[in-house]
Amino acid sequence: MTVDHTEETLIDRIAVRHSISTDAVRAVLQALKSGGGRMAQFSHQEFGGMAQWSSGMTMVGDMFNDTLKAKLNAIATELAAYLSDNPQALVRTDEVSYRSVHPASAPWWPPEMGQPNSTGAQNDLRYAIFSNTRRLVIDDHGETTIYDTGEHHISGISQAQSSGSTLTFAGQDGLVRTSDLKKVRPPSS
């Protein structure tokens, strides 16, 4: 594997600017490369463990740490711009550690909604967030509900199954309750 000195310089610069290790920046960059330059999912202790990023959505292990979310968002945004300007830097298929032999399943949300900014699933509870159209779609055991997120910018999601499956969404003003969101009809076909 060849070392791209431009990339290493970028990593060093970002690490210094955001007071974080080069290892943490490298983890974000590698995850972005694997996500086609548009999204990242990775685990690194400096981001509180598991973390995710896509434009409009940032999650860190310490879900309510807005400072850490802002740091990840700034780092990932800059690295995504670098990858957009340098598509040759994206992961080649021979750089993937493991590729599933099972094809990806078809989207479960209404196809007219396009690609979500973030998705997640655990057992029979799953969600998809569409920031551009301000929609949140939740599928609970096959029952799909679409919500208008209004002025909420959902940036944190937590899923648990300890006492029944739950989803917790966080926005710029804290907890976002689905009971406070307007239900909408699926888009017309």
VMD Tcl script that draws the C-alpha trace (Angstrom):
set ca {
  {0.00 0.00 0.00}
  {1.47 3.34 -1.01}
  {1.35 6.30 1.33}
  {-0.17 9.45 -0.11}
  {1.85 12.29 1.42}
  {-0.88 14.82 0.59}
  {-3.36 12.70 2.55}
  {-0.97 12.35 5.51}
  {-0.40 16.13 5.53}
  {-4.16 16.67 5.54}
  {-4.59 14.20 8.42}
  {-1.84 15.93 10.42}
  {-3.34 19.40 9.79}
  {-6.86 18.32 10.80}
  {-5.58 16.57 13.93}
  {-3.75 19.68 15.10}
  {-6.64 22.03 14.26}
  {-9.18 19.90 16.18}
  {-6.90 18.76 19.02}
  {-7.36 15.09 18.26}
  {-4.98 12.26 17.37}
  {-3.99 11.50 13.82}
  {-5.23 7.96 14.50}
  {-8.75 9.29 15.15}
  {-8.70 11.41 11.96}
  {-7.37 8.41 10.00}
  {-10.26 6.28 11.35}
  {-12.79 8.84 10.08}
  {-11.06 9.04 6.70}
  {-10.94 5.26 6.26}
  {-14.63 4.96 7.19}
  {-15.50 7.74 4.72}
  {-13.54 5.98 2.00}
  {-15.50 2.79 2.69}
  {-18.73 4.81 2.62}
  {-18.05 6.23 -0.82}
  {-17.05 9.60 0.62}
  {-20.61 10.35 1.74}
  {-21.00 8.51 5.03}
  {-18.89 6.93 7.75}
  {-19.49 4.35 10.45}
  {-16.59 3.45 12.72}
  {-15.48 2.97 16.29}
  {-12.78 5.05 17.94}
  {-12.32 5.85 21.63}
  {-11.79 9.56 21.00}
  {-15.32 9.74 19.57}
  {-16.80 7.80 22.49}
  {-16.76 4.42 20.73}
  {-19.21 3.79 17.89}
  {-19.75 6.84 15.69}
  {-21.56 7.64 12.44}
  {-21.54 10.58 10.09}
  {-23.35 11.61 6.95}
  {-24.15 15.12 5.82}
  {-26.85 16.35 8.19}
  {-26.40 13.55 10.74}
  {-23.64 13.04 13.29}
  {-23.61 10.43 16.06}
  {-20.96 9.75 18.67}
  {-20.81 7.19 21.47}
  {-21.54 9.91 24.05}
  {-24.87 10.77 22.44}
  {-25.48 14.09 24.21}
  {-21.93 15.44 23.84}
  {-22.64 18.23 21.37}
  {-19.01 19.41 21.39}
  {-17.77 15.98 20.31}
  {-20.51 15.76 17.64}
  {-19.49 19.16 16.29}
  {-15.84 18.07 16.20}
  {-16.69 14.89 14.27}
  {-18.95 16.84 11.91}
  {-16.20 19.38 11.15}
  {-13.57 16.68 10.60}
  {-15.81 14.45 8.46}
  {-17.10 17.39 6.40}
  {-13.55 18.46 5.56}
  {-12.47 14.90 4.74}
  {-15.59 14.32 2.61}
  {-14.77 17.47 0.63}
  {-11.22 16.15 0.12}
  {-12.59 12.82 -1.15}
  {-15.06 14.61 -3.42}
  {-12.18 16.56 -4.95}
  {-9.97 13.43 -5.09}
  {-12.19 10.47 -6.07}
  {-9.09 8.38 -6.81}
  {-8.55 8.29 -3.01}
  {-11.72 6.26 -2.39}
  {-11.39 2.61 -1.32}
  {-10.69 0.20 -4.11}
  {-12.39 -3.18 -3.98}
  {-9.07 -4.88 -3.23}
  {-8.72 -2.73 -0.06}
  {-11.87 -4.10 1.60}
  {-11.29 -6.45 4.54}
  {-14.55 -8.35 4.23}
  {-17.36 -8.33 1.67}
  {-20.66 -9.99 2.44}
  {-21.68 -12.83 0.16}
  {-25.30 -11.85 0.75}
  {-26.68 -9.13 -1.51}
  {-27.95 -5.97 0.15}
  {-31.66 -6.09 0.80}
  {-33.99 -3.75 -1.00}
  {-34.92 -0.54 0.83}
  {-37.87 -1.03 3.18}
  {-38.98 2.64 3.13}
  {-41.15 4.05 0.33}
  {-38.82 4.11 -2.71}
  {-40.05 7.56 -3.76}
  {-38.29 8.98 -0.71}
  {-34.86 8.31 -2.22}
  {-31.74 7.67 -0.16}
  {-31.80 8.38 3.58}
  {-29.06 10.22 5.45}
  {-29.09 7.55 8.14}
  {-30.66 4.18 8.79}
  {-30.59 1.66 11.59}
  {-32.26 -1.55 12.63}
  {-32.42 -3.90 15.55}
  {-34.63 -6.96 15.49}
  {-38.01 -5.80 14.10}
  {-37.56 -2.06 14.74}
  {-35.85 0.12 12.14}
  {-35.64 3.76 11.11}
  {-34.55 5.92 8.18}
  {-33.87 9.67 8.35}
  {-34.30 11.87 5.28}
  {-32.87 15.25 6.31}
  {-33.40 16.98 2.96}
  {-37.14 16.33 2.98}
  {-37.45 16.50 6.80}
  {-38.84 13.01 7.13}
  {-38.34 10.21 9.64}
  {-39.62 6.74 8.75}
  {-40.04 4.09 11.44}
  {-40.93 0.47 10.75}
  {-42.09 -1.31 13.90}
  {-42.72 -5.01 13.19}
  {-43.89 -4.27 9.64}
  {-45.99 -1.19 10.47}
  {-44.41 1.82 8.75}
  {-45.04 5.36 9.97}
  {-43.68 8.52 8.33}
  {-43.11 11.67 10.39}
  {-42.44 15.27 9.41}
  {-39.43 16.33 11.50}
  {-40.21 20.02 10.97}
  {-37.46 22.24 12.35}
  {-35.72 19.34 14.14}
  {-32.33 18.37 12.74}
  {-31.89 14.84 14.08}
  {-28.22 14.31 14.78}
  {-28.19 11.49 17.31}
  {-29.93 8.13 17.46}
  {-29.83 5.50 20.15}
  {-31.46 2.10 19.90}
  {-32.05 -0.22 22.85}
  {-33.92 -3.42 23.53}
  {-33.49 -3.83 27.30}
  {-37.13 -3.30 28.27}
  {-38.77 -3.48 24.89}
  {-37.26 -2.07 21.73}
  {-36.82 1.70 21.82}
  {-35.47 4.47 19.66}
  {-34.18 7.76 21.07}
  {-33.64 10.68 18.70}
  {-31.70 13.81 19.56}
  {-31.84 17.10 17.69}
  {-30.34 20.54 18.07}
  {-32.64 21.26 21.03}
  {-32.33 17.87 22.75}
  {-34.75 14.94 22.78}
  {-37.06 14.61 19.77}
  {-40.26 12.73 20.61}
  {-42.24 11.15 17.78}
  {-45.38 12.08 19.70}
  {-44.47 15.73 19.02}
  {-44.03 15.13 15.28}
  {-46.76 15.26 12.66}
  {-47.53 11.95 10.94}
  {-47.64 12.22 7.14}
  {-48.90 10.00 4.37}
  {-46.49 8.07 2.18}
  {-45.55 9.85 -1.07}
  {-47.84 9.12 -3.99}
  {-46.67 6.51 -6.45}
}
mol new
graphics top color blue
foreach p $ca { graphics top sphere $p radius 0.5 }
foreach p [lrange $ca 0 end-1] q [lrange $ca 1 end] { graphics top cylinder $p $q radius 0.2 }
display resetview
